[in-house]
Amino acid sequence: MKPNYFSIPYVGWMALFVVTPIVMVFVFALTTPTGEFTLRNFSDMGLFLPVFIRSFRLAFLATVVCIVLGYPVAYLLARETTRVQRILFMLIMLPLWMNFLLRTYAWMSILENTGLLNQLLSFLSLPTVRIINTETAVVIGMVYNFLPFMILPIYSVIVKIDKNLIEAAHDLGANTFSVFRKLIAPLSIPGILSGVTMVFVPAVSAFVITQLLGGGMVFLLGDLIEMQFLGTAHNPNVGSAISIVMMLIVIVFVIVMNKFGSGEEKAVGL
Amino acid sequence: MNKKPGFFGRFYMSIILFFLYAPIFVLIVFSFNSTRSRTVWTGFSLEWYRRLFSDGTILDAFYTTLIVAVLASVIATFIGTVAAVGFFNMRSRWRTPLTQINNIPMMNADIVTGVSLSLLFVSLGTMLSFRLGFGTLLLAHVTFCIPYVVLAIMPKLRQIDRNLVDAACDLGCTWMQAFRKVIIPEIRPGIINGLIIAFTLSIDDFVISYFTAGGNIMTLPMQIFAMTRRRVSPEINALSTILFMSVLILLIIINVRDIKQEEKLRQRTSV
């Protein structure tokens, strides 16, 4: 097989629709609205520091909750028979087929002050809670939307672990707990790492969830960027600079995490 | 892993499934409510379904979404298939950086892909005097779909026996004939997978569409966003119910077919 000119049309496409847009984000970030070179878009970034901190804090929280809730699901799922696995896997993935706006909208009627959760609480004569338009509501929305993205990669790693390894460990006298701690947990780290990437990136740049469940009270990076491009603040130059800084932090985070993760894998010696 | 989950495991799994399905269940139940309330049940009615089907803007948005998804997935699958074959035949010195560029739209946050494309389209638009609309929306969708098509096809290419292609060429096939008659049939499952992934991604996308569609055209997710901003609109519940049920039925059909095929295969191998 030789002709590699087959990829020429797509290389052209990528040059125009993938590379050029990113170059343009950099050009916009380094210019004023009138087109002169400036570094102010970056040097004024300190203004948005609280938004950066809040976004990364909530995305981090949502990711941790997804690991804590999702890991046991993936582990339990991998231990079921093939037939049950198939059905449960379908059930976990099915909500993803519904648009995430609808899934988020559904939580509004549950979390509202007169919503179903509070109706249930007052029916049980328990004190009602104020959740809607708080950070808690936004994190619940993130966890709900992104949890399957954490379960899926962890499950696919655990299910591939060689059964002979586990049997060997049992034969050599390990109990279920130490098999988990010394074998399954270290081997599932690559799954957790890809799950973290799949949850953290959309969580840190979320902007619809905040508008529906945060009611404009919880302002995150996604909202900030959206406001600079389509909203009232209209300033694509500042918006571009914010996008760049956000993605750079995410990239550094992912690289550091993967370095750390591959070290763990080697430590198991497999 | 030799032991099946016990009572606590099953209990935990049910709680998570409850967490995943409770909101959808609530959504569906209140689509049949007789008043506008999203939280107080007042009686059964099909009012919101009637309104949904007489709402021109929602139906328009639905058609737009469907047309964009069909066009974008077909175009992306075509370009992606050709590109994947091209990538596969490259020296790795070229292939590695190009694959990495191909991965950018998948790794990047949707909002950054969206704003970067909108910057490009707005700038090109002022130069070539066009505005954001159906064309830019379609270009954006094709762009974010292609990487997934390439990703779906690459493993199938690796599985091809290279001797097959060499044999075809030795027997007098031109390269194009070998491509059509040997490579394409071999990677067909990957192509179909890529097409399905591209179609669902396109139908589901909100963020990138939101930045690249302009003000005159709306996809269904954009329409849903506009409706959720008005807070109380039970038409959304009706719409969700219909969409959820369609997906559910589709998945059941696909799975039943898969299981039947597997059983047939098992019977054949046991004979």
Contacts between the chains, C-beta under 8 A, distances in Angstrom:
chain1	res1	chain2	res2	distance
A	1	B	88	7.6
A	1	B	89	5.0
A	1	B	162	6.8
A	1	B	165	5.4
A	1	B	178	8.0
A	2	B	89	6.2
A	2	B	175	7.3
A	3	B	86	7.5
A	3	B	89	6.6
A	3	B	175	5.6
A	4	B	86	5.4
A	4	B	89	4.6
A	4	B	90	4.7
A	4	B	94	7.7
A	5	B	86	7.0
A	6	B	82	5.2
A	6	B	83	7.1
A	6	B	85	5.1
A	6	B	86	3.2
A	6	B	89	7.1
A	7	B	82	7.3
A	7	B	83	4.9
A	7	B	85	7.8
A	7	B	86	2.7
A	7	B	87	5.4
A	7	B	90	6.9
A	7	B	98	7.1
A	8	B	86	7.1
A	9	B	79	6.3
A	9	B	82	6.7
A	9	B	83	7.2
A	10	B	79	5.4
A	10	B	80	7.4
A	10	B	82	6.9
A	10	B	83	3.4
A	10	B	86	7.1
A	10	B	146	6.8
A	11	B	83	7.8
A	11	B	98	6.6
A	13	B	79	6.5
A	13	B	143	7.4
A	13	B	146	7.2
A	14	B	98	7.5
A	14	B	101	5.4
A	14	B	102	6.7
A	16	B	120	7.9
A	17	B	117	7.0
A	17	B	120	7.2
A	17	B	139	6.6
A	17	B	140	8.0
A	17	B	143	4.3
A	18	B	101	6.0
A	18	B	102	7.9
A	18	B	104	5.5
A	18	B	105	6.2
A	18	B	143	6.8
A	19	B	101	6.6
A	20	B	120	5.8
A	21	B	113	7.8
A	21	B	116	3.5
A	21	B	117	5.2
A	21	B	119	6.2
A	21	B	120	4.4
A	22	B	104	7.3
A	22	B	116	5.6
A	24	B	116	6.5
A	24	B	119	4.5
A	24	B	120	5.7
A	24	B	123	6.7
A	25	B	112	7.4
A	25	B	115	7.1
A	25	B	116	4.8
A	25	B	119	6.3
A	28	B	119	6.0
A	69	B	16	6.6
A	72	B	9	7.9
A	72	B	12	5.9
A	73	B	12	7.6
A	73	B	13	6.5
A	73	B	16	5.3
A	76	B	5	4.6
A	76	B	9	4.6
A	76	B	10	8.0
A	76	B	12	6.8
A	76	B	13	5.6
A	77	B	13	7.6
A	78	B	1	6.4
A	79	B	1	5.3
A	79	B	3	6.7
A	79	B	4	5.9
A	79	B	5	5.5
A	79	B	9	7.6
A	80	B	4	6.5
A	80	B	5	6.8
A	81	B	4	7.3
A	86	B	255	7.6
A	88	B	13	7.0
A	88	B	17	8.0
A	90	B	251	6.5
A	90	B	255	6.8
A	91	B	17	6.0
A	91	B	20	7.6
A	91	B	21	8.0
A	92	B	16	8.0
A	92	B	17	7.6
A	92	B	20	6.8
A	94	B	247	7.2
A	94	B	248	7.0
A	94	B	251	6.8
A	95	B	20	5.3
A	95	B	21	7.2
A	95	B	24	6.3
A	97	B	200	7.4
A	97	B	244	7.9
A	97	B	247	4.3
A	97	B	251	7.5
A	98	B	24	6.8
A	98	B	240	6.7
A	98	B	243	6.4
A	98	B	244	5.5
A	98	B	247	7.0
A	99	B	204	5.7
A	99	B	206	7.1
A	99	B	220	7.7
A	99	B	221	5.4
A	99	B	224	6.5
A	99	B	243	7.3
A	100	B	204	7.7
A	100	B	206	7.3
A	101	B	206	6.0
A	101	B	221	5.8
A	101	B	224	4.7
A	101	B	225	5.6
A	101	B	228	6.3
A	102	B	27	7.0
A	102	B	224	6.4
A	102	B	236	6.9
A	102	B	239	7.7
A	102	B	240	4.6
A	102	B	243	7.4
A	103	B	23	6.5
A	103	B	24	7.4
A	104	B	228	7.8
A	105	B	27	7.5
A	105	B	224	7.5
A	105	B	228	4.9
A	105	B	236	6.1
A	105	B	240	7.8
A	106	B	23	3.5
A	106	B	24	6.3
A	106	B	26	6.0
A	106	B	27	4.4
A	106	B	240	7.5
A	107	B	23	5.5
A	108	B	38	7.3
A	108	B	228	7.7
A	108	B	231	7.7
A	109	B	26	5.9
A	109	B	27	7.7
A	109	B	30	6.7
A	109	B	38	4.1
A	109	B	39	5.4
A	110	B	22	7.3
A	110	B	23	6.1
A	110	B	26	6.2
A	112	B	38	7.8
A	112	B	39	6.4
A	114	B	39	6.0
A	115	B	39	5.2
A	116	B	26	6.3
A	116	B	39	5.8
A	119	B	39	6.8
A	144	B	19	7.3
A	144	B	20	7.6
A	144	B	23	7.1
A	147	B	16	7.9
A	147	B	20	7.4
A	148	B	20	7.9
A	161	B	1	7.3
A	163	B	1	6.4
A	163	B	2	7.5
A	166	B	1	5.4
A	166	B	2	7.0
A	167	B	2	7.2
A	170	B	2	7.6
A	176	B	3	7.0
A	184	B	1	7.8
A	201	B	107	7.6
A	201	B	109	5.4
A	202	B	109	6.9
A	202	B	110	7.1
A	204	B	109	7.3
A	205	B	109	3.8
A	205	B	110	7.0
A	205	B	111	4.7
A	205	B	112	7.1
A	207	B	111	6.5
A	207	B	207	7.8
A	208	B	206	6.9
A	208	B	207	7.6
A	208	B	225	6.6
A	211	B	229	7.4
A	212	B	228	5.7
A	222	B	111	5.5
A	225	B	111	5.7
A	225	B	112	7.9
A	225	B	115	6.4
A	226	B	111	7.1
A	229	B	115	5.2
A	229	B	118	6.5
A	229	B	211	6.5
A	230	B	210	7.6
A	230	B	211	7.0
A	236	B	115	7.6
A	236	B	119	6.4
A	239	B	115	6.4
A	240	B	115	7.3
A	240	B	119	7.2
A	243	B	111	7.4
A	243	B	112	4.9
A	243	B	115	6.0
A	243	B	116	7.7
A	246	B	109	7.3
A	246	B	112	7.5
A	247	B	108	6.9
A	247	B	109	6.7
A	247	B	112	5.8
A	250	B	109	7.3
